[in-house]
Amino acid sequence: MERHAICLDLGGTNLKGGIVSESGTLTMHRSTASEVNRGKKKILQNLIDMTAVLLRDGKNSSVHPEGVGVSTPGIIDTTFGGLTGGAVNLPGWSNTPFMRVLHEHFDLPVFAHNDVTATALGEATYGAGVGMRHVIMVSVGTGIGGGIIIDGKLYEGGTGYAGEIGHLVTVAGGHRCNCGIKGCWEEYAALRGILRTAAQFLAKDRKKESIIHSMLEVESLSPRMVFDAARGGDPLAQRIVDEIGKNTAVGIGSLINIFDPEMVIVGGGIAEAGSIYMNAIKAHIQEWTLEDSLEGVRLVLAKLGSRAGIFGAAALVFRNINRYMK
C-alpha cells in the first residue's frame, strides 16, 4: 500500500493543505485564510483544524497518513518542536512549538522546514528537478529565497539556515537591505529592486512615450505591468526587463560558479512572468558564469507553482527530514 502524508503550507495570506502520496499524487486539497494578524494562537488553531479535516477526509477514503509535514516561514528547531525565529511577516509566530502541539494532538510524527527550503525540496522531488542530483532553487518575490540540493540531499548548513541566497552581496556598498546588509542581491533582483529599476527608467522617459505611463493612471507600478508592456512591444519596458534579467543573472551565475549544479530552478511570484523573464536572465547569464560550469547546467522555470510548498512538506515526511522527537 502506498504511503501518504498530510501536508500543510502556511503563508502570510493562506493556509493550504492536502494529502500527498509518495508517488506525488495530491488529493483532498484545501485552502483557508491563515489569519496571521490574529496572532499565534489563531494560526496554531488553524493548523490543528486543517489537520483534523484532512485526517477525516483521509479516513473516509481509507487513506491513513503516516505523518504531518509543515512548510512555514521562519527557522525550525526540532528539539524545541517548532519555530524559533525568522517569520517576520507572521506577527507573534516565532517561538511557537507547533510541531510538539500537532504531535500531541494527533499522535503522528511531525516534520517541518522553512517554506522556501520546502519549496525547493518539492520542486526537486516532484517538479522541475525530478531525476536531478544537484539542484539550486531560486525563489524570487518580495525577496529572494532558495534551497540547495547536493547529491540528492537537502543541504541545511550548520544551523539549518542554509539557502538565504537573497543576501548574497552583488553590489558592495549598495542599497541597504531589510536584513541590514548593504548590496544584497534581493535589493536588485526582487520586488523592491525591480520597482526601483523601473522607476529610474520611467523618470528618464521625459516625453512619456512608454505605455507604462498611461497604465500608471489606472494602477500602481508593478512587475506585472512592466512584463505586460514588454510583451506588447513597448521599447522602454523591454529595456527594463533586460535590466531585470541582468540583475537576476548576476546572482544565479555566482551560485552556479560556487555549487556547479545540474539545474537551477527559478520560481516565486516574479517568475510567473514566464518565458519573457527567463529569456532576459539567459541573455546575461554567460556574463557572470564560468564557461565550463554554464555548459553543464540547465536553467528552468519551476513547475509546481503555488502547490510547491505542499509537495515540499510531503517530501519532508517521506525523506524523514526535520522530524520532531519527544
Buried (B, 14 or more C-beta within 10 A) or exposed (E): EEBBBBBBBBBBEBBBBBBBBBEBEBBBBBBEEBBBEBBBEBBBEBBBEBBEBBBEBBEEEEBEBEBBBBBBBBBBBBEBBBBBEBBEEBBBBBBBBBBBBBBEBBEBBBBBBBBBBBBBBBBBBBBBBEEBBBBBBBBBBBBBBBBBBBEEEBBBEEEBBBBBBBBBBBBEEBBEBBBEEBBBBBBBBBBBBBBEBBEEBBEEBEEEEBBBBEBBEEEEBBBEBBBBBBBEEBEBBBBBBBBBBBBBBBBBBBBBEEBBBBBBBBBBBBBBBEEBBBEBBBBBBEEBBEEEBBEEBEBBBBBBEBBBBBBBBBBBBBBEBBBBEE
